[in-house]
Amino acid sequence: MKKALFAIVASAACVGPALAHHSFAMFDQTKTVTWTGVATRFVAQANHAELHFVPLGPDGKAMRGPDGKPITWGVEMAGAAAVAQQGITVQSFQAGTVFSVRMNPL
């Protein structure tokens, strides 16, 4: 009986961190930003697919840091299987693909 009770309590304790991890509270839901950029790579991971890109400035050129190197950003999405169901795959965002993304910033 004690083992069963411990298992229930332990399971309940794990729910909070899991829900917090998938919370959108860290993102500013009152602000939406649109970026246009050039894909550098798409990482299809089980936990969160990632799209890495170099944002384009108003002049249409790659944004660069003070050191003159292109700035690289990343967008984290749902898992690879979930985005694949929506038609988003590695082939969708091959290096060099120009795209726009709307997001809520941190």
ZAMARGU-4260 file (C-alpha; in steps of 0.2 Angstrom, whole numbers, plus 5000, padded with zeros to 4 digits):
<rodrens>
0) 5000/5000/5000 | 5014/5012/5004 | 5023/5008/4988 | 5007/5012/4978 | 5004/5028/4988
5) 5022/5033/4985 | 5020/5030/4966 | 5005/5041/4965 | 5013/5055/4975 | 5029/5054/4964
10) 5018/5054/4948 | 5009/5069/4954 | 5025/5078/4959 | 5031/5076/4941 | 5016/5084/4933
15) 5020/5101/4939 | 5037/5102/4931 | 5030/5094/4915 | 5016/5107/4913 | 5028/5121/4917
20) 5040/5116/4904 | 5026/5117/4891 | 5019/5133/4897 | 5019/5148/4886 | 5020/5160/4901
25) 5038/5165/4896 | 5033/5172/4880 | 5025/5189/4878 | 5007/5185/4872 | 5004/5204/4870
30) 5017/5206/4857 | 5019/5198/4840 | 5035/5200/4830 | 5037/5195/4811 | 5054/5190/4805
35) 5060/5186/4788 | 5076/5176/4786 | 5086/5164/4777 | 5086/5146/4784 | 5103/5139/4789
40) 5097/5123/4796 | 5081/5113/4802 | 5084/5101/4816 | 5070/5088/4817 | 5071/5082/4835
45) 5059/5072/4844 | 5056/5085/4858 | 5056/5101/4849 | 5060/5104/4830 | 5072/5119/4828
50) 5073/5131/4814 | 5089/5141/4813 | 5090/5156/4802 | 5099/5173/4798 | 5086/5187/4799
55) 5085/5199/4785 | 5085/5218/4788 | 5074/5231/4780 | 5087/5232/4766 | 5084/5213/4762
60) 5102/5209/4768 | 5108/5197/4781 | 5108/5206/4798 | 5126/5207/4805 | 5133/5209/4823
65) 5146/5221/4828 | 5159/5209/4822 | 5153/5208/4805 | 5147/5190/4806 | 5128/5186/4802
70) 5117/5185/4817 | 5109/5168/4819 | 5092/5166/4827 | 5082/5150/4831 | 5064/5146/4833
75) 5058/5131/4843 | 5043/5122/4838 | 5033/5106/4842 | 5041/5089/4840 | 5047/5083/4823
80) 5032/5071/4821 | 5020/5084/4826 | 5027/5097/4813 | 5028/5083/4800 | 5010/5080/4801
85) 5008/5098/4797 | 5019/5096/4782 | 5034/5104/4789 | 5050/5093/4786 | 5069/5096/4783
90) 5065/5097/4765 | 5053/5112/4769 | 5067/5123/4776 | 5083/5118/4767 | 5098/5130/4769
95) 5095/5145/4759 | 5076/5145/4760 | 5069/5162/4763 | 5053/5163/4774 | 5044/5173/4787
100) 5039/5168/4804 | 5027/5176/4817 | 5031/5173/4835 | 5029/5179/4852 | 5046/5185/4859
105) 5053/5180/4876
</rodrens>
